[in-house]
Amino acid sequence: MERRRVVVTGMGTINPLADNIADTWNAVKAGKSGIDRITLFDTEDYSVKIAGEVKNFDPSNWMDRKEARKLARFTQLGMVAAIEAMKDAGLDEGGYNPERTGVILGNGIGGYEVTEEGIRLLYEKGPRGVPPMTVPKLINNEGPANIAIKFGAHGPCYAMVTACSSATDAMGAALESIRYGRTDIVISGGMEAAITPFGIAGFIKLTALSSRNDNPQAASRPFDKDRDGFIMSEGAGILILEELQHALDRGAKIYGEVLGYGMTCDAFHLTSPDAEGKGLERCFKLALEDAGVQPTDIDYINAHGTSTPTNDPLETLAIKNAFGDHAYKVPISSTKSMTGHMVGGAGGMEAIVSILAMRDGFIPPTINLDEPDEQCDLDYVPHVGRKAELRTVLSDNLGFGGHNGALVFRKYED
């Protein structure tokens, strides 16, 4: 079967920087940080007191209050981004075949705040105290399910749960669904909302989070010698993937083409990636092969770049091994230096940044990169972004469990 071409026709986001695409992109270009002190719960007993919260979030600005109360926070955030993305694509009032429209979204953790509240009520009031909507609100698939209900999408609908690689893998699945004729349109990307007492405590025990509480906006420091962990963040990045001819027939604007996808597993350790980066290296190579491009064709890499001691040197090594001499020529940056780590939503947010970078010919910076780690010796575009002609870009993500995912995007050409 001939592979159909897949393009991006709409995008939407809500994240620690802003609640829409335009303001987010302006903040990224300016190198702003969305990290601050946690306000969602009392952190007095916590060694980590900072995160990337969505500021002053009121879901009733986008949906009915009664509807919002039925949704966990991660679903609310995903719904907000999906509403913007569908409007951006010109699909908010229909004009598509529901049976050929899918929803495939990444999410790592589900409704943590719903779980915590349910358990609290269970122990305070017994089984009868648990709210009836507890299970429907907390499970991962309720994000895509509610978005499918909102837009009447009757095609494939599921949650991709591969930790921090979830959104990238969801878009990879969406790409293949459209390529091989199962769908014409897929709402894809990812969302997360795990800034809760249990969520933060769990990651503290893993010693994964930065505790630079005295200077939140400088805490996320990918590839920097002084990095001490990632910043937990929340938000959503949603993209509308569409079959090319379908998009052309309805006169849609096209942001770019989804050219290729790679996915591997280290099969090494639950929380630590393979120290030699072989799984990620192979993931890069598979994505390039699927896209039909050479390493030298890549003009920019939006790296996973978590700001953890383990990730950054390993990712650097994998880029070197996969891209050879070109690794020293291709600019690389980490959006997480500004947004923090949106976990299951990270890949969606970073795909959006990658596509806008390509559209506008502007490479985002890696902020807070004051002194690069000796093992991180590539061009990470420190502090200030730069203009450049970008035709083909790559975005990658890694997740607990050894998951690796990478997507290749290209400017749309007839």
GUKETOR-339050 format. One record per residue (C-alpha): x, y, z. Coordinates in steps of 0.02 Angstrom, whole numbers, plus 50000, padded with zeros to 5 digits. Each point is the difference from the previous one (the first is absolute). Example, Ala and Ser with C-alpha at 12.3 -4.5 7.8 and 13.67 -1.06 7.14 Angstrom:
2
506154977550390 500695017249967 
% end
This chain:
414
500005000050000 500645017249954 500335011050150 498905015350009 500825016550048 499565007550169 500035018550043 499665010950152 498525011749976 499645006150176 500865002150169 499495004750176 500855001150169 499845005050181 501604999350102 501015009350133 500425013949875 498285003949928 498284993349957 500115001349810 501194997149856 500435018149957 500475005450177 500934983850032 501065002049844 500395018150043 500564994750174 501084986049930 500835011749875 500355012450140 500764986450110 498775002250143 499784987650142 498324993950063 500694992350159 499505006750170 499544994750176 498624987150020 498295007450043 498884984749971 500394992750173 500955003950159 501854995449977 500575003650178 500584982050027 500704997949824 501825001949950 499425005349826 498905015449996 500055004849816 499114994249842 499315005649834 498185003450040 498715006349877 499695017350072 498275005150064 499144985849909 498105001249995 499264986649885 498355009449994 500845012249881 499934986149871 498584988650053 498444999250107 500364999050187 498914984650019 500944991449859 501685005150075 499584992350169 499834983049917 501785000849934 501684997350085 501235014349980 501034990949867 498444997849895 499505018250025 501705005649937 499914988149852 498255006349958 500595018150000 501434996149881 498884989349889 498715013949986 501355012149940 500754987149882 498334995749919 499575018449979 501735003349929 499724986049874 498315007049950 499134984350066 499155006950155 498315000849913 500134983349911 500414997049818 500764982850029 499414981949997 499814994650183 500324981749957 501685004649921 500545011450142 501004993150147 500685005850167 501694992850053 500785009250146 501454997250116 499875000650190 501174992950128 499125000750168 498145003749986 498985009050132 501144999650151 499005013250095 498424989549975 500884984650069 500655009550151 498315007450041 499134983249979 501204991250117 499855014150128 498104998550000 500104981150007 501015000650162 498995014350075 498244994149956 500164982149942 499504992749830 498405010149990 501025016050004 500894996749835 499255011149862 499124990349861 501035008349862 501674995450080 500504986249879 499335008149840 500965015950042 501684992650048 500394987249863 501155005149857 498804996249857 498705012250064 501015014349926 499844994449820 498254992950032 499315016750059 500825009149855 499234987349880 498305003350078 500265018849986 500364999149813 498994984649953 501524990249943 499504981949971 501674993449935 501414992350102 500065007550175 501274995350132 501365005950119 501824996349967 500864997250167 501894999349980 500495012250138 500935015349934 499954993349822 498104998550000 499555014949891 501364996249872 499444981949989 498185005549986 500455010949850 500974985549926 498464989050015 498935013849925 501225001749855 499874981449961 498105000050018 499845013449867 501414993549890 499194983249976 498225006049974 499144996450165 499665018650033 500075016849912 500185010950155 500714996350173 500015011550151 501674995650078 501365005950119 499894998750189 499565007450169 500504998350183 499565007050172 501004991750138 500485014750111 499174992250152 500624995250174 500184981749950 500745003849829 501345011750064 500404988950150 500224984949888 501225008749885 500945007350149 500294982350064 500734995649829 501205014850022 499465005549826 499455018050035 500985016050015 499975007750174 500635017149945 498585007950097 500855016850024 500075003649813 498574991049911 500245007949829 501814994249994 499634982450064 499754991249833 501754999749926 500164986849862 501794995449954 500705011850134 501354993950118 499005006450149 498344991249960 499214990250142 498394992449931 498455003649898 498545011450038 498284991950010 498805009649889 498234998449936 499115004449840 499514993649828 500615000849822 498744994349869 500244998849812 498784996049861 500784987349882 499154998449833 500194990849836 500745012049873 498694998849863 498615001450129 500795016050064 500245007149824 498214995949950 499305010550141 501275014249978 500844997650169 501585009250047 501474988150019 501325002750133 501124985949941 500124981649959 500254985650122 501354990849907 500554985750112 499944991550170 501124988450100 499644990450160 501104988450103 500204993350177 501634998750095 499374984650096 501315004750128 499285008050159 498345007450058 500665017450038 501775000949927 500345000349813 501324988849923 501645008750042 500654997649823 498445007649923 499814985849875 498114999950008 499865018649966 501324999149864 499004986549911 498405010150025 500815014849910 500564988849858 498284992149982 499165017149994 501225006049866 499764984149900 498115001350012 500095018149944 501144995749855 501325012750050 501844999850046 500735006450165 500715015049905 498235004949947 499515004450179 500135018750029 499475000550183 499694987950145 498795003850140 500794988950131 499184991250147 501255009850108 499284997050173 501385008350104 500354983950095 501784993850030 499644983849905 498965005549849 501025014249926 501684991249973 499124984349939 498955009649875 501545009249940 500914983549974 498534992649904 499935015349886 501864998449966 499874981649959 498465001949890 500495016049909 501894998049989 500955015949954 498355009049969 499664999350187 501255014250022 499175010649865 498154998150037 499265012350129 499134991850147 498935007550136 498904994850146 498305008150019 499954992750176 501225013550055 498495011749986 498464989050026 500694986850117 499524981949968 498184997349953 500264981050007 498644992149890 499675016949920 501825004249965 500104992649825 498465009549942 500665016550063 501714996949925 499294994649832 499075016549994 501595009750038 500954990049868 498705003749866 499915018650043 501905000949999 499974992749824 498595011549945 500835016050061 501824995349974 500415002850182 500944988150116 499405001250181 501325001950135 500494988750144 499925012350144 501024998550161 501424991549907 501425009550083 501374986750002 499754984549893 500384983050074 501634993449927 499044985249929 498745011749919 501065008349867 498785003049857 499145016049942 498565002150123 499605018149951 500315007350174 498985014650070 499475008349837 499124992749848 500595003049823 499325001849824 500344985649881 499224991949849 499204984050061 499294987549876 500044983750099 499974998350190 499964986050128 499224998950174 500364985950121 499424994050171 500524986750125 498924992150135 500144989450156 499964981849948 501305003149865 498805007549873 500755010249858 499025009549868 500505012049861 499055009449866 500655008449841 499085015149930 500295009149835 499375016049921 498554995949887 500464998649817 498844995449855 
% end
